[in-house]
Amino acid sequence: MEENNNPKTGTRTEEFKVSGGEILNKIKELLHEGNIRRIILKDEQGKTFLEIPLTVGIVGAALVPVVAAVGAIAALVSKLTIVVEKVSN
């Protein structure tokens, strides 16, 4: 895991390298943590597959399309990098 802070924007990013079977579980874990502004899924070459902007307070049924999209991507790729942009405290 890599972590970067950006004091100008008040955000920090974390990167997680995961394999296909772990992608969906890691996304669900991150969503439950909260304070996430955006999730970016990248392939092994660094190309962005999916960028998911998350608004404050998104919960429950609103997350179903996000989880479905991530599940579809997990079925297509073997390794991904998950970049998580969080609000700094």
N, CA, C and O atoms as a printed pandas DataFrame, in Angstrom:
     atom_number atom_name residue_name chain_id  residue_number  x_coord  y_coord  z_coord
0              1         N          MET        A               1    0.845   -1.177    0.000
1              2        CA          MET        A               1    0.000    0.000    0.000
2              3         C          MET        A               1    0.888    1.236    0.000
3              4         O          MET        A               1    1.857    1.323    0.754
4              5         N          GLU        A               2    0.544    2.184   -0.852
5              6        CA          GLU        A               2    1.231    3.476   -0.898
6              7         C          GLU        A               2    0.256    4.547   -0.452
7              8         O          GLU        A               2   -0.943    4.455   -0.718
8              9         N          GLU        A               3    0.775    5.573    0.233
9             10        CA          GLU        A               3   -0.086    6.662    0.700
10            11         C          GLU        A               3    0.566    7.997    0.366
11            12         O          GLU        A               3    1.769    8.172    0.555
12            13         N          ASN        A               4   -0.240    8.943   -0.135
13            14        CA          ASN        A               4    0.223   10.287   -0.465
14            15         C          ASN        A               4   -0.759   11.304    0.102
15            16         O          ASN        A               4   -1.972   11.111    0.030
16            17         N          ASN        A               5   -0.227   12.393    0.669
17            18        CA          ASN        A               5   -1.058   13.470    1.188
18            19         C          ASN        A               5   -0.929   14.702    0.306
19            20         O          ASN        A               5    0.150   14.993   -0.209
20            21         N          ASN        A               6   -2.041   15.433    0.132
21            22        CA          ASN        A               6   -2.037   16.679   -0.616
22            23         C          ASN        A               6   -2.696   17.749    0.247
23            24         O          ASN        A               6   -3.921   17.868    0.243
24            25         N          PRO        A               7   -1.907   18.534    0.989
25            26        CA          PRO        A               7   -2.487   19.538    1.880
26            27         C          PRO        A               7   -3.263   20.634    1.153
27            28         O          PRO        A               7   -4.162   21.236    1.740
28            29         N          LYS        A               8   -2.937   20.904   -0.109
29            30        CA          LYS        A               8   -3.641   21.948   -0.864
30            31         C          LYS        A               8   -5.104   21.586   -1.096
31            32         O          LYS        A               8   -5.975   22.450   -0.988
32            33         N          THR        A               9   -5.387   20.327   -1.411
33            34        CA          THR        A               9   -6.760   19.905   -1.690
34            35         C          THR        A               9   -7.438   19.297   -0.475
35            36         O          THR        A               9   -8.647   19.064   -0.491
36            37         N          GLY        A              10   -6.668   19.036    0.584
37            38        CA          GLY        A              10   -7.244   18.423    1.775
38            39         C          GLY        A              10   -7.577   16.960    1.583
39            40         O          GLY        A              10   -8.469   16.428    2.242
40            41         N          THR        A              11   -6.856   16.305    0.674
41            42        CA          THR        A              11   -7.116   14.893    0.422
42            43         C          THR        A              11   -5.832   14.082    0.565
43            44         O          THR        A              11   -4.724   14.619    0.546
44            45         N          ARG        A              12   -6.016   12.794    0.707
45            46        CA          ARG        A              12   -4.889   11.876    0.665
46            47         C          ARG        A              12   -5.296   10.692   -0.201
47            48         O          ARG        A              12   -6.475   10.350   -0.281
48            49         N          THR        A              13   -4.329   10.075   -0.840
49            50        CA          THR        A              13   -4.620    8.913   -1.666
50            51         C          THR        A              13   -3.883    7.702   -1.123
51            52         O          THR        A              13   -2.788    7.810   -0.570
52            53         N          GLU        A              14   -4.504    6.555   -1.292
53            54        CA          GLU        A              14   -3.913    5.277   -0.926
54            55         C          GLU        A              14   -4.042    4.368   -2.132
55            56         O          GLU        A              14   -5.052    4.404   -2.834
56            57         N          GLU        A              15   -3.025    3.551   -2.379
57            58        CA          GLU        A              15   -3.060    2.605   -3.487
58            59         C          GLU        A              15   -2.921    1.193   -2.939
59            60         O          GLU        A              15   -2.084    0.923   -2.079
60            61         N          PHE        A              16   -3.760    0.297   -3.454
61            62        CA          PHE        A              16   -3.737   -1.097   -3.074
62            63         C          PHE        A              16   -3.624   -1.938   -4.335
63            64         O          PHE        A              16   -4.391   -1.736   -5.277
64            65         N          LYS        A              17   -2.692   -2.868   -4.374
65            66        CA          LYS        A              17   -2.570   -3.792   -5.491
66            67         C          LYS        A              17   -3.266   -5.079   -5.092
67            68         O          LYS        A              17   -2.907   -5.701   -4.092
68            69         N          VAL        A              18   -4.270   -5.484   -5.876
69            70        CA          VAL        A              18   -5.069   -6.661   -5.536
70            71         C          VAL        A              18   -5.263   -7.546   -6.758
71            72         O          VAL        A              18   -5.141   -7.093   -7.897
72            73         N          SER        A              19   -5.567   -8.810   -6.505
73            74        CA          SER        A              19   -5.861   -9.734   -7.601
74            75         C          SER        A              19   -7.370   -9.821   -7.786
75            76         O          SER        A              19   -8.132   -9.314   -6.963
76            77         N          GLY        A              20   -7.798  -10.463   -8.864
77            78        CA          GLY        A              20   -9.210  -10.522   -9.243
78            79         C          GLY        A              20  -10.150  -10.938   -8.137
79            80         O          GLY        A              20  -11.205  -10.330   -7.957
80            81         N          GLY        A              21   -9.782  -11.974   -7.387
81            82        CA          GLY        A              21  -10.649  -12.476   -6.335
82            83         C          GLY        A              21  -10.774  -11.548   -5.143
83            84         O          GLY        A              21  -11.746  -11.629   -4.393
84            85         N          GLU        A              22   -9.804  -10.672   -4.961
85            86        CA          GLU        A              22   -9.791   -9.782   -3.796
86            87         C          GLU        A              22  -10.417   -8.424   -4.069
87            88         O          GLU        A              22  -10.720   -7.683   -3.134
88            89         N          ILE        A              23  -10.616   -8.090   -5.339
89            90        CA          ILE        A              23  -11.051   -6.737   -5.723
90            91         C          ILE        A              23  -12.374   -6.357   -5.066
91            92         O          ILE        A              23  -12.477   -5.314   -4.419
92            93         N          LEU        A              24  -13.372   -7.195   -5.233
93            94        CA          LEU        A              24  -14.704   -6.870   -4.723
94            95         C          LEU        A              24  -14.708   -6.745   -3.201
95            96         O          LEU        A              24  -15.326   -5.831   -2.656
96            97         N          ASN        A              25  -14.025   -7.655   -2.518
97            98        CA          ASN        A              25  -13.974   -7.583   -1.057
98            99         C          ASN        A              25  -13.273   -6.314   -0.581
99           100         O          ASN        A              25  -13.712   -5.690    0.385
100          101         N          LYS        A              26  -12.193   -5.930   -1.246
101          102        CA          LYS        A              26  -11.452   -4.727   -0.850
102          103         C          LYS        A              26  -12.304   -3.472   -1.067
103          104         O          LYS        A              26  -12.309   -2.574   -0.225
104          105         N          ILE        A              27  -13.025   -3.407   -2.194
105          106        CA          ILE        A              27  -13.897   -2.252   -2.459
106          107         C          ILE        A              27  -14.983   -2.153   -1.392
107          108         O          ILE        A              27  -15.250   -1.066   -0.881
108          109         N          LYS        A              28  -15.605   -3.267   -1.054
109          110        CA          LYS        A              28  -16.643   -3.255   -0.026
110          111         C          LYS        A              28  -16.074   -2.785    1.310
111          112         O          LYS        A              28  -16.702   -1.998    2.018
112          113         N          GLU        A              29  -14.882   -3.274    1.648
113          114        CA          GLU        A              29  -14.222   -2.869    2.890
114          115         C          GLU        A              29  -13.966   -1.364    2.900
115          116         O          GLU        A              29  -14.216   -0.699    3.905
116          117         N          LEU        A              30  -13.473   -0.829    1.795
117          118        CA          LEU        A              30  -13.176    0.598    1.702
118          119         C          LEU        A              30  -14.442    1.442    1.793
119          120         O          LEU        A              30  -14.445    2.485    2.446
120          121         N          LEU        A              31  -15.514    0.999    1.145
121          122        CA          LEU        A              31  -16.768    1.745    1.180
122          123         C          LEU        A              31  -17.333    1.815    2.594
123          124         O          LEU        A              31  -17.929    2.822    2.976
124          125         N          HIS        A              32  -17.150    0.755    3.369
125          126        CA          HIS        A              32  -17.647    0.756    4.743
126          127         C          HIS        A              32  -16.837    1.662    5.653
127          128         O          HIS        A              32  -17.343    2.115    6.680
128          129         N          GLU        A              33  -15.579    1.935    5.294
129          130        CA          GLU        A              33  -14.750    2.834    6.092
130          131         C          GLU        A              33  -15.272    4.264    6.056
131          132         O          GLU        A              33  -15.156    4.996    7.039
132          133         N          GLY        A              34  -15.840    4.658    4.935
133          134        CA          GLY        A              34  -16.346    6.020    4.803
134          135         C          GLY        A              34  -15.261    7.003    4.403
135          136         O          GLY        A              34  -14.154    6.587    4.061
136          137         N          ASN        A              35  -15.545    8.271    4.438
137          138        CA          ASN        A              35  -14.705    9.427    4.096
138          139         C          ASN        A              35  -13.956    9.285    2.766
139          140         O          ASN        A              35  -12.897    9.887    2.589
140          141         N          ILE        A              36  -14.496    8.497    1.833
141          142        CA          ILE        A              36  -13.872    8.311    0.523
142          143         C          ILE        A              36  -14.511    9.261   -0.471
143          144         O          ILE        A              36  -15.734    9.344   -0.573
144          145         N          ARG        A              37  -13.675    9.971   -1.198
145          146        CA          ARG        A              37  -14.134   10.920   -2.198
146          147         C          ARG        A              37  -14.224   10.288   -3.588
147          148         O          ARG        A              37  -15.121   10.597   -4.372
148          149         N          ARG        A              38  -13.266    9.390   -3.874
149          150        CA          ARG        A              38  -13.221    8.786   -5.205
150          151         C          ARG        A              38  -12.445    7.470   -5.147
151          152         O          ARG        A              38  -11.500    7.320   -4.373
152          153         N          ILE        A              39  -12.873    6.513   -5.994
153          154        CA          ILE        A              39  -12.163    5.247   -6.161
154          155         C          ILE        A              39  -11.803    5.123   -7.627
155          156         O          ILE        A              39  -12.650    5.314   -8.501
156          157         N          ILE        A              40  -10.549    4.804   -7.897
157          158        CA          ILE        A              40  -10.071    4.643   -9.274
158          159         C          ILE        A              40   -9.489    3.238   -9.402
159          160         O          ILE        A              40   -8.658    2.825   -8.592
160          161         N          LEU        A              41   -9.929    2.510  -10.421
161          162        CA          LEU        A              41   -9.394    1.177  -10.690
162          163         C          LEU        A              41   -8.487    1.260  -11.903
163          164         O          LEU        A              41   -8.900    1.728  -12.964
164          165         N          LYS        A              42   -7.234    0.798  -11.744
165          166        CA          LYS        A              42   -6.257    0.856  -12.829
166          167         C          LYS        A              42   -5.717   -0.540  -13.113
167          168         O          LYS        A              42   -5.619   -1.374  -12.213
168          169         N          ASP        A              43   -5.364   -0.786  -14.388
169          170        CA          ASP        A              43   -4.766   -2.065  -14.740
170          171         C          ASP        A              43   -3.267   -2.063  -14.437
171          172         O          ASP        A              43   -2.743   -1.095  -13.885
172          173         N          GLU        A              44   -2.584   -3.143  -14.798
173          174        CA          GLU        A              44   -1.157   -3.279  -14.483
174          175         C          GLU        A              44   -0.286   -2.233  -15.169
175          176         O          GLU        A              44    0.801   -1.925  -14.681
176          177         N          GLN        A              45   -0.744   -1.680  -16.296
177          178        CA          GLN        A              45    0.008   -0.651  -17.014
178          179         C          GLN        A              45   -0.324    0.763  -16.527
179          180         O          GLN        A              45    0.248    1.734  -17.023
180          181         N          GLY        A              46   -1.230    0.885  -15.575
181          182        CA          GLY        A              46   -1.597    2.186  -15.047
182          183         C          GLY        A              46   -2.757    2.853  -15.766
183          184         O          GLY        A              46   -3.102    3.996  -15.467
184          185         N          LYS        A              47   -3.361    2.142  -16.716
185          186        CA          LYS        A              47   -4.511    2.684  -17.458
186          187         C          LYS        A              47   -5.763    2.609  -16.581
187          188         O          LYS        A              47   -6.050    1.574  -15.980
188          189         N          THR        A              48   -6.503    3.718  -16.517
189          190        CA          THR        A              48   -7.717    3.769  -15.703
190          191         C          THR        A              48   -8.832    2.966  -16.361
191          192         O          THR        A              48   -9.196    3.205  -17.512
192          193         N          PHE        A              49   -9.370    2.003  -15.600
193          194        CA          PHE        A              49  -10.516    1.207  -16.046
194          195         C          PHE        A              49  -11.821    1.889  -15.674
195          196         O          PHE        A              49  -12.736    2.009  -16.488
196          197         N          LEU        A              50  -11.885    2.332  -14.429
197          198        CA          LEU        A              50  -13.121    2.885  -13.894
198          199         C          LEU        A              50  -12.783    3.905  -12.817
199          200         O          LEU        A              50  -11.924    3.670  -11.967
200          201         N          GLU        A              51  -13.473    5.041  -12.866
201          202        CA          GLU        A              51  -13.326    6.068  -11.844
202          203         C          GLU        A              51  -14.698    6.297  -11.244
203          204         O          GLU        A              51  -15.651    6.613  -11.955
204          205         N          ILE        A              52  -14.794    6.135   -9.929
205          206        CA          ILE        A              52  -16.075    6.225   -9.244
206          207         C          ILE        A              52  -16.041    7.397   -8.265
207          208         O          ILE        A              52  -15.430    7.295   -7.201
208          209         N          PRO        A              53  -16.694    8.515   -8.617
209          210        CA          PRO        A              53  -16.795    9.614   -7.645
210          211         C          PRO        A              53  -17.873    9.277   -6.617
211          212         O          PRO        A              53  -18.965    8.839   -6.979
212          213         N          LEU        A              54  -17.570    9.477   -5.352
213          214        CA          LEU        A              54  -18.529    9.175   -4.293
214          215         C          LEU        A              54  -18.863   10.450   -3.538
215          216         O          LEU        A              54  -17.975   11.201   -3.134
216          217         N          THR        A              55  -20.136   10.678   -3.356
217          218        CA          THR        A              55  -20.561   11.852   -2.603
218          219         C          THR        A              55  -20.661   11.492   -1.132
219          220         O          THR        A              55  -20.805   10.322   -0.777
220          221         N          VAL        A              56  -20.586   12.484   -0.294
221          222        CA          VAL        A              56  -20.701   12.263    1.142
222          223         C          VAL        A              56  -22.095   11.727    1.442
223          224         O          VAL        A              56  -23.090   12.265    0.958
224          225         N          GLY        A              57  -22.163   10.686    2.225
225          226        CA          GLY        A              57  -23.449   10.145    2.637
226          227         C          GLY        A              57  -24.014    9.067    1.727
227          228         O          GLY        A              57  -25.147    8.633    1.935
228          229         N          ILE        A              58  -23.267    8.623    0.729
229          230        CA          ILE        A              58  -23.765    7.563   -0.139
230          231         C          ILE        A              58  -23.727    6.241    0.631
231          232         O          ILE        A              58  -22.675    5.830    1.121
232          233         N          VAL        A              59  -24.876    5.585    0.730
233          234        CA          VAL        A              59  -24.962    4.346    1.500
234          235         C          VAL        A              59  -25.971    3.400    0.875
235          236         O          VAL        A              59  -26.718    3.770   -0.031
236          237         N          GLY        A              60  -25.977    2.181    1.372
237          238        CA          GLY        A              60  -27.008    1.201    1.049
238          239         C          GLY        A              60  -27.233    0.946   -0.411
239          240         O          GLY        A              60  -26.306    0.604   -1.145
240          241         N          ALA        A              61  -28.481    1.113   -0.838
241          242        CA          ALA        A              61  -28.895    0.789   -2.198
242          243         C          ALA        A              61  -28.165    1.620   -3.243
243          244         O          ALA        A              61  -28.028    1.188   -4.387
244          245         N          ALA        A              62  -27.701    2.787   -2.875
245          246        CA          ALA        A              62  -26.973    3.638   -3.830
246          247         C          ALA        A              62  -25.642    3.017   -4.229
247          248         O          ALA        A              62  -25.091    3.366   -5.272
248          249         N          LEU        A              63  -25.117    2.104   -3.421
249          250        CA          LEU        A              63  -23.835    1.459   -3.711
250          251         C          LEU        A              63  -23.968    0.231   -4.611
251          252         O          LEU        A              63  -22.963   -0.272   -5.113
252          253         N          VAL        A              64  -25.188   -0.258   -4.821
253          254        CA          VAL        A              64  -25.395   -1.470   -5.618
254          255         C          VAL        A              64  -24.803   -1.340   -7.024
255          256         O          VAL        A              64  -24.106   -2.261   -7.450
256          257         N          PRO        A              65  -25.035   -0.259   -7.770
257          258        CA          PRO        A              65  -24.425   -0.154   -9.101
258          259         C          PRO        A              65  -22.898   -0.121   -9.061
259          260         O          PRO        A              65  -22.241   -0.652   -9.957
260          261         N          VAL        A              66  -22.338    0.494   -8.038
261          262        CA          VAL        A              66  -20.887    0.556   -7.896
262          263         C          VAL        A              66  -20.322   -0.845   -7.703
263          264         O          VAL        A              66  -19.361   -1.229   -8.368
264          265         N          VAL        A              67  -20.916   -1.602   -6.798
265          266        CA          VAL        A              67  -20.451   -2.958   -6.515
266          267         C          VAL        A              67  -20.640   -3.852   -7.733
267          268         O          VAL        A              67  -19.788   -4.698   -8.006
268          269         N          ALA        A              68  -21.728   -3.689   -8.467
269          270        CA          ALA        A              68  -21.959   -4.484   -9.679
270          271         C          ALA        A              68  -20.906   -4.187  -10.743
271          272         O          ALA        A              68  -20.409   -5.106  -11.395
272          273         N          ALA        A              69  -20.566   -2.920  -10.922
273          274        CA          ALA        A              69  -19.548   -2.545  -11.913
274          275         C          ALA        A              69  -18.185   -3.108  -11.524
275          276         O          ALA        A              69  -17.455   -3.611  -12.378
276          277         N          VAL        A              70  -17.846   -3.028  -10.264
277          278        CA          VAL        A              70  -16.567   -3.557   -9.794
278          279         C          VAL        A              70  -16.532   -5.074   -9.965
279          280         O          VAL        A              70  -15.502   -5.631  -10.344
280          281         N          GLY        A              71  -17.633   -5.735   -9.693
281          282        CA          GLY        A              71  -17.703   -7.183   -9.871
282          283         C          GLY        A              71  -17.488   -7.593  -11.318
283          284         O          GLY        A              71  -16.822   -8.591  -11.591
284          285         N          ALA        A              72  -18.049   -6.828  -12.245
285          286        CA          ALA        A              72  -17.871   -7.123  -13.671
286          287         C          ALA        A              72  -16.415   -6.939  -14.085
287          288         O          ALA        A              72  -15.884   -7.738  -14.856
288          289         N          ILE        A              73  -15.778   -5.910  -13.586
289          290        CA          ILE        A              73  -14.369   -5.662  -13.903
290          291         C          ILE        A              73  -13.491   -6.752  -13.287
291          292         O          ILE        A              73  -12.536   -7.209  -13.916
292          293         N          ALA        A              74  -13.808   -7.164  -12.073
293          294        CA          ALA        A              74  -13.019   -8.202  -11.400
294          295         C          ALA        A              74  -13.043   -9.503  -12.192
295          296         O          ALA        A              74  -12.073  -10.260  -12.172
296          297         N          ALA        A              75  -14.137   -9.764  -12.885
297          298        CA          ALA        A              75  -14.232  -10.982  -13.688
298          299         C          ALA        A              75  -13.362  -10.901  -14.939
299          300         O          ALA        A              75  -13.005  -11.936  -15.502
300          301         N          LEU        A              76  -13.015   -9.701  -15.383
301          302        CA          LEU        A              76  -12.263   -9.519  -16.619
302          303         C          LEU        A              76  -10.754   -9.411  -16.433
303          304         O          LEU        A              76   -9.999   -9.714  -17.358
304          305         N          VAL        A              77  -10.308   -8.993  -15.279
305          306        CA          VAL        A              77   -8.880   -8.753  -15.084
306          307         C          VAL        A              77   -8.340   -9.588  -13.928
307          308         O          VAL        A              77   -9.082   -9.982  -13.027
308          309         N          SER        A              78   -7.037   -9.850  -13.970
309          310        CA          SER        A              78   -6.447  -10.654  -12.906
310          311         C          SER        A              78   -5.819   -9.795  -11.815
311          312         O          SER        A              78   -5.828  -10.179  -10.646
312          313         N          LYS        A              79   -5.273   -8.634  -12.183
313          314        CA          LYS        A              79   -4.649   -7.758  -11.195
314          315         C          LYS        A              79   -5.036   -6.309  -11.459
315          316         O          LYS        A              79   -5.077   -5.859  -12.604
316          317         N          LEU        A              80   -5.316   -5.600  -10.394
317          318        CA          LEU        A              80   -5.677   -4.190  -10.486
318          319         C          LEU        A              80   -5.008   -3.419   -9.362
319          320         O          LEU        A              80   -4.614   -3.978   -8.338
320          321         N          THR        A              81   -4.893   -2.125   -9.587
321          322        CA          THR        A              81   -4.507   -1.214   -8.520
322          323         C          THR        A              81   -5.737   -0.391   -8.184
323          324         O          THR        A              81   -6.366    0.192   -9.067
324          325         N          ILE        A              82   -6.072   -0.349   -6.918
325          326        CA          ILE        A              82   -7.190    0.458   -6.448
326          327         C          ILE        A              82   -6.593    1.727   -5.844
327          328         O          ILE        A              82   -5.814    1.657   -4.894
328          329         N          VAL        A              83   -6.955    2.876   -6.392
329          330        CA          VAL        A              83   -6.500    4.160   -5.870
330          331         C          VAL        A              83   -7.701    4.767   -5.145
331          332         O          VAL        A              83   -8.763    4.957   -5.737
332          333         N          VAL        A              84   -7.526    5.064   -3.882
333          334        CA          VAL        A              84   -8.611    5.600   -3.060
334          335         C          VAL        A              84   -8.237    7.021   -2.662
335          336         O          VAL        A              84   -7.187    7.250   -2.061
336          337         N          GLU        A              85   -9.102    7.977   -3.001
337          338        CA          GLU        A              85   -8.903    9.369   -2.581
338          339         C          GLU        A              85   -9.811    9.621   -1.393
339          340         O          GLU        A              85  -11.031    9.488   -1.489
340          341         N          LYS        A              86   -9.200    9.990   -0.262
341          342        CA          LYS        A              86   -9.957   10.219    0.973
342          343         C          LYS        A              86   -9.823   11.666    1.410
343          344         O          LYS        A              86   -8.880   12.363    1.035
344          345         N          VAL        A              87  -10.770   12.095    2.198
345          346        CA          VAL        A              87  -10.725   13.421    2.799
346          347         C          VAL        A              87   -9.767   13.354    3.975
347          348         O          VAL        A              87   -9.906   12.495    4.845
348          349         N          SER        A              88   -8.802   14.250    4.007
349          350        CA          SER        A              88   -7.854   14.285    5.133
350          351         C          SER        A              88   -8.532   14.838    6.362
351          352         O          SER        A              88   -9.386   15.721    6.281
352          353         N          ASN        A              89   -8.138   14.304    7.500
353          354        CA          ASN        A              89   -8.706   14.778    8.775
354          355         C          ASN        A              89   -7.757   15.701    9.459
355          356         O          ASN        A              89   -8.056   16.202   10.543
